[in-house]
Amino acid sequence: MEQFSAIVDRLSAVLGLGKYGLEVLSSYVISLALLGILVWLSARRSKRIAAQLAAVETRVKDKTDG
Amino acid sequence: MSFWEYANPKKFIATTTRILPWMFAIAAVCLSVGLVWGFFFTPDDFRQGSTVKIIYLHVPAAMMAINVWGMMLVTSLIWLIRRHHVSALAARAAAPIGITMTLIALVTGAIWGQPMWGTWWAWDPRLTSFLILFLFYLGYMALWEAIDDPDTAADLTSVLCIVGSVFAFLSRFAVQFWNQGLHQAESVSLWEWTFNVIARFFAFVWNATLGAQDVIEVAAREENVSNVFFVPLLISMAGFVVLFVALVFQRTNTEIRLRRIRALETRARRG
């Protein structure tokens, strides 16, 4: 915990965030992480479903062709 | 060419797939410029210190939380009136984005509120209406998952969306007509700002009674936010909007494909 506080204090000093470093940094980290997870999950699901549809269409086509 | 052509799933997928990479690129550029500018190149506020930098995430996220529900309301009404599947699927696709934006607004608001108000949370009209909006998003997504028949699910979620709109609009206007609580008045009135800029621009072009300087002055008019913070905030807001549109397109395409898979599998089972 002390180590974490030391890191935050050092970062706040480097970035010139003053006494509110933890608040500002945590807001950015949490928000960007949430946005990143949303984009990543959307892209992953999109790719997975597109591949699944291609497989189903091939299967149906093969079945129809005989 | 009619707007309703995009109710055709194939046409929708073909068009959005073409523009998606561009939209993600524009969103990345706007977000990078807005957030980096805001974080590194704006001064601290004389009262709020460096916590003012939270504005570049909090305000765009709150704006999107409300507007995403507005978009879901429009697409839900289109579904109920015209029965276009793409519009119902677009509403479904938008909900996880809306709930993420609401969560970002709530979390950053609490983090910002603690040092400024001395509390993480207060039962203030705006905060409370946002919490209710968050719960409506949860309920909306749960309802989609709970019903097997997609058309029935679309019908019921559309009705829920209409009901929830009361809270979305309450969240939007709470600070204007509920003069109590801790939350400040709205930071940026984009409607008023845009209207003023457009009006002055046309007055300048047609009447030449105004100088170019007038247009620039209105464009840079200080709202409740100082100009130093306003420009990067505007860029960040643009980034959030474009990211939302890109994600909705991508997620709607996924929903359309999922629907097609289910239809093909049902047809195959029936022989």
Interface residues (C-beta under 8 A of the other chain):
Chain A: L15 G16 L17 G18 K19 Y20 G21 E23 V24 S26 S27 Y28 I30 S31 L34 L35 L38 V39 S42 A43 R45 S46 I49 A50 Q52 L53 V56 E57 R59 V60 K63
Chain B: L35 F39 F40 D44 G49 S50 T51 K53 I54 L57 H58 A61 P96 I97 T100 L103 I104 V107 T108 I111 W112 Q114 P115 L243 L247 Q250 R251 N253 T254 R257 L258 R260 I261 L264 E265 R267 A268
